[in-house]
Amino acid sequence: MDEDEEREEDLSDDTLDNVLWELFLFVPKVVEPIFRLLGAQLTDEDVQRRRFSVGLLARVLGSKESTLGERDKSLWSSLLRRFQDVDDSVRATCAQMSKYYLIYHQIGRAV
């Protein structure tokens, strides 16, 4: 295994999630394009990839400080469609984060 492969293995989904979350808190405009790219992974065949994307996007879009869902309605709609995902763990992730949409965002009531 070469050095690049070792670095890739060290960067777990949890680490990546935390790094992107921290960047979002401090410089949201810098990482918003990444979140839009994650929107494409919401329909990926790989359940783990879908679950990661749903978890991070739900966390970001449900955040009190976030306005990304209001500004990118297609991303918001894509996330909402995951409530009907074939995988129960993806649906559970959506359900766990749904309280934040309802508490902090009017857009959750308008769609």
Secondary structure, DSSP 8 states (H G I E B T S, - for coil): --HHHHHHHHS-HHHHHHHHHHHHHH-HHHHHHHHHHHHHGGG-S-HHHHHHHHHHHHHHHTSTT--HHHH-HHHHHHHHHGGG-SSHHHHHHHHHHHHHHHHH-THHHH-
